[in-house]
Amino acid sequence: MSRQLIYDYFAGKKTGYAIEIADVLEFEHPVDPKKIFKDFLPPQSFRYLDGKDYSKILQQSWKASA
């Protein structure tokens, strides 16, 4: 993601925040979060994951690769 894309995204806003994510674990097969979390919202929102949630994501990833 370019710096310009971030500036464009926040254009016209008084305040904006972004967090760089490093060491990303990319699954071999995509996981649809709407199949795991009924109340999933797109990236403009956030969700804290506990161990149970993380396990659900991993299980879904493993099913997709089987």
N, C-alpha and C positions, 0 to 999 in steps of 0.2 A: 504494500500500500504506500503510495507516494505522499509526501508532505502536502503537495498541492491538493490531492484528493481529500485529505483531512481538512484543509482550510476551506475547500469548496463545501464540504459537508456542513461545517459550522458557520458558513457565511450568513451574516445577518443576525447571529445570536450574540447576546451580551456575554455569555459564559459558555464554555464547552470543556468537556473532559474526555480524555482518551487514555486507555491503558494499553501498553505494549505487552503482548503475550509472547513469552519465549519458551523454548523446550516443549513445543506442541506435540502431543501424541496423536498421530494421524492414523485412523483406523483403515484397514485394508478395504473394508466395505462400509459405505456410509450408514449412519444411524439416523432415523427420522425421529427427532425429539418429540414430535406430536404423538407418536406411538407409545412413548414412555411417560410423558407428563401431560395430563389432560389440560392443564392451564398454561401450557408453554406459550410464550410470547416471543416475537422476533427480537433481534439483537438490541433494540433500543431499550430493552429491559434487562434484568439480570436475575439470577437465581443462585442461591448458595446450595452446593451439593454436599450432602452428608454421605457417609459410607454406604448406606443402603441405596441411595440414588446412583452413586458411582458404580455399584455392583450391577444395577439394572442396565446401565449403559454398556458395561462390559459384556454382560450376558447377551444383549441385543446384537452387539458387534460379533460375538462368537457365533450366534445363530445365523447371521448373514453370511458368514464365511463357510458354514457347513454345507 
